[in-house]
Every structure is written in structure tokens, then in C-alpha cells.
């Protein structure tokens, strides 16, 4: 179920909700799931169960990385939120011959400060992309990004750190939001590091691809009503079934996107779900299709 070379695996957390009903609640109400999402085919191919009081996101991902057989044997790029910018995690990914793009925030304050200091020591970026083709975001603001990459042209390492191995690229992303109505401008700056070198254009693409995990969460809520569902029994099983359902919808979409194969004339996630709801023959077809080579 893993796509080919350089697939990105963002992580995500889905809460397994279980609330009081008639004064009773299940023993599994304080748990969550770590989902491993393939950005190329947009499906979840692995889960790791968490207990809020005993295990954390960080611990769970460390355990997943040790289970290396769940990943493709080909080189992967891992992308995740700043919480997981931990030396053991990134060094493990690097030692396995895979690659990462890691966000730098205040959870690693000294690492971020050193990255900014290193960037400021450059006369100019090694490579730069100014995304002048701005577009409207969901909140109807115009978005543009400037991506600056800093690399050592004469060696692999761009920055030495006693805890983190093989830091080859530092990336500065300046995002500008402009209101088309008031003209108000908001600017934010994000810093990232990676254990490989590539162009500003490719870093820009991979950073944007990271946010496909948000689309997955949107589909979980809209198509399986996750936020409204109360998992009184077997919440883990229900969470896996939700992922399985979204995976089937997505795989069907991957094949038939832009083709008129549904009664509505459109092949989009919500119409795939609607067809399953009213047509048993269509649901059976989802199971019988050969999605992968």
C-alpha cells in the first residue's frame, strides 16, 4: 500500500471518543490513534494505538520506526509537526537511509535559535523561490510564500548540532496573507531543517504536501461523522474501519477522478460516499476493484 520513491508520510492524531451514556462510560475513553498517511495515494496504511496516560505521540512514532517492515524498502521522506522534532526520531530516520523535513519551533528552542543564527551568517540564500502566483486560502485571503534554502556548497552539513545528525539544509518560509477587502497584510515565518539537499521549489512542494493530512481529517469528519460519533464499544476497531472506509473512497477516486462514472456525473469523495449509502452493488464494486499493481 506504499507508493514509490520519495513518498511523504505525515503523521496525524485522531481521538477515539467515548463519552458518558446513562452514567456509564467505557474503559477506553482516554485513548488516541497515530495514523501514518501516504501523501501520494492519500491513504492511511498503518495505525499505532496510544494511551493518553501511558504513551505519547513521540513514543508511538519511535515504536513505529522500529517496525521498519511497514514501510517501503525504497527511500521515503518523513514530514510531521514540530512536536516530533526529536533527536532520537530524526537520527533514527537518517540512520535507516530515509529523509525528513522537520519543523523548528519553541519545543526545541535552542535548536531553532542556532538555525536562525546559522541562516543569518549567510550573505544570501543558496536557493530561493518567491511564490508570486498567490491564491486564495479557505478564509478568503490571498496567500503567497517565499522559500529560502540555506546549504553548504562545499560540504553536506550546513549546521552542526551535538544531538542531531546530518543537518544538510535549513529552510526559511515566509508566508504572507493579504485580505482582498481591507488590504490588511499578515506575515509569519517558519523554519525547517532537512537531512538532504534539494531546491527551494521542491521544498515548497513538499511543505505544501504535508498539509494533505488536514484533508484526511476533513474527510473523516465529513464522510464518517467522526466528530459526532460516540465510540461506546471497541473504539480502536471503529477508528480502523473509518480509515478503511476513507481509503476505499480515496482509491476509487484515484482511478476515476475527472471521469463520469457516478449518477451525479461527478467523481468526488462525497458522491462516492452517497453512492455507497444507497447502492449495495456499488459498495461491492469498491471491494472488488484491483487498486494497486
N, C-alpha and C positions, 0 to 999 in steps of 0.2 A: 504493500500500500504506500510505499515511499516513492516519491518521484525521483528524477535523475539528479545529475550533478548540480551541486550548489543549491539544494533546497533549503529554505529557511524554516526554522522551527520555533515560532514564537510560543511562549507559554501563556496559559490563562488559568484563572481560578474560577470555578463555579461552585457556589454554595449549594449544599444539599439541605433544603429547608424542611424542617419538621416542627410544627407548632402544636400548642395545646389544643386538644379537642375533648370537650366534656371533662375537663380537668385532668386529662391524661396526655402524656407525650412519650415518644419513643426514646430509646437509649442512644439513638444515632443522630440526635438533632444537632450536635456541635461538630459536624464534620464537613469537609470540603473535598474537592477533586482537583487534581492538577491535570490539565489536558495538554497533550502535545499535538500541535496543529501543523500540518504541512501546507505552506502558503501556496505552492504551485497547483495542487489539486484541491486545496481548501477543505481537507477532511481531517478529522481527529483520528489518529492511528494508535494512540496509547493513552492510558489513564494511570494516575497514581493517587491512591486514596490518602487523605490527610485526616488526622485527628487534631483539632484545634489546640487541645491542651497538651498533646504529646509530640506532635510533629509540626514542622513548619514548611513553608514553600521551599526554603533553602535546602533543608534536609531532604525533602522529597526529590528535588532535582538532582542532588548529589547521588541519591539511590538510583534514579533513572539513568544517569550517565554510566553507572557501573553495569547496568543491564544493556550493554552495548549491542546485543543481538537484535534489539528492537529497531535499530536504525539501519539505514542503507550502508553497505560497505563502501560506497563512494563518499567522497568528501562532502560535508554539509556545512552550512553556515547557521549558527545559532543566534537568535535575537530574542531579547527579553527586557523586562523593566529593570530599573536601576536597583531594586531590592536584591536582585540576583547577581549584581556585580560584586562577586566574592572571589577571593584569590583561589580558593580550592576548586571552585566551579570552573573558572576561566582557565586555570592551569591544567585541569583535567581535560577540558575540551581541546586545548592546544596539544597536550601530550598524545591524545588519540588521533591526531592528524586532522582534526576538524577546525573550523574557524568560527569566530564570534564577532559580533558588533555589540558593545556594551555601553549603556548609558552611564554617565557620571553625574551623580547628584550628591546631596549632603550626607547620604548614608556612608559615603566614602569621601569625607570632606578633604582629607589630606591628599588623596589621590586626585581629586578634582582640582585642588589648588596647584598641585605640581603640574598637571596637564595644562592649566591656564598659563602658568609661569613658562612652561616649555614653548607653548604657542607664541607667547609674547616675545620670546627670544628669536623668532624667525623674522626676517626682513619682510617676507611676503609668503603667502601660501604656496605650497608645492603645486597645487591644482585647485581650481575654483569653478563653481557653477553658480551663475546668477539666474534663478528661475524667473525669467521675465514674463513668461506665459502664465500669468496668475489666473486663478479661477475662484469661483465662489464656494465657500465651505457650507456646512449644514446650517450654520447660524447666519447665512446670507452675507458673510463678509468676504472680501477679496483676499486671497491668500497668496503669498509669494515666499519663496525660500532662497536663501543664499548659503551654499555649502562650500566651506573652505577645508581643504585637506592638507595636513602637515606631515611630511615624511622625510626621512634621512636619505638623501640621494646616494650617498656613498656606503651605506650600511643598512641592515634590516631594521635595527632598533631605532626608534625615534625618541624613546624615553626609557630610562632605566628606573625600575622600582624594585625594592627589596622583596616585595611579596608577589608581584605579578610578573610572569614570564612573557617575553616575546611581544612587547607592545610595538607594533610596526607603523601604525597610523593613528593620528589624533584628528578628530573631525569636529569642526565648529559649525553649527547650523543656526542661522538667524532667520526666524520666521516673522513675517510682517502681516498683520491683519488690518485691513482698511475697510471702514464702513462706507458703502457707496452712497449712503444717505447723508451722514453727518461729516464724512471725511476724516473721522477720528482714526488715528493710527496706533496700534498696539504692537510692540516688538518684544519678542522673547528670544533668548539664546540658550541653546542646548549643546552640551559637549559629550562626545562619544570617543571610544577607543576601539581598535581592532587589532587582531594578530595577523593581518595580511595587508597587502597593498593593492589598491585599485584606484580608479579615477573618481573625481567628485561626482560625476554623472552617475556612476554605478552605485556609489554610496547613497546618493539621493534616492535612487530607485529602491534600494534595499531598505532604507529607512521608511519609505512610504509603504512598502510591502508589509512591514511589521504590523501596521495598523489593520491588516485584514483580520486579525484576531478579534477586533471590535465588531466586524461584520458577523463573525461566528456567533458572538454573544447576542447580537441583534436577532439573528435567525433563531437562536434558542428561545428567546423570549417571544418573538412574534409567531413562530411556527409551531412551537411545542408548549407555549404558555408557561415557561419555566417560572417566571416571577409570581404567577398566580397559583402555582401548584404546591400543595402541601404534601410532602412525602411522609406519610404516616408509617409506611412499611417499606422495608428494603430500598432506602433512598439511593444506595450505590447502584443497584440494578436499574432503577428508573433513570439515573443520570447516564448510564451507559446506553440504555435504549434511546434516550434523547439524542445522544451523539450518533448512534447508529442510524436513526431516522434522518437527521440532518445530512449525514454522509450520503445516504441513498439519494436524497433530493439533489445534493450538490453534484454527485457523479452523473446523474441523469442530465442535469443542466450542462455539465462539461461537454457532453456528447451532442446535445440538441439545442444549444444556445443559438439564437437567431434563426431557428427552424420552426415552422408552424406545425407542431405535432400534437398540440393540445386544442380542445374545442374553443378556447378563448382566442386562439391564434397567436398567443404569446407563450414563450417558454421562460418563465421566471419562477423563482422559488415559491412564491405564494400561490401561483396557479398549479404548480406541481403538487403542493400540499392539498389544494382544493380538489384536484382530480383524484387523489388518493382517498379523500374523505367520502366521495360519492361513487367511486367506481372501483369495485373489488378487482376487476380484470386489470386495471391499470396498476394497482398496488402489486399484483402478482408479477406484472411485467418488470417492475423495478427490481424485484428479487432475481429475475431470470436473465437480465441483461449481462453480457460479458463486458465489464467496465475496463478491466485492466489487461494489458498484454501479458 
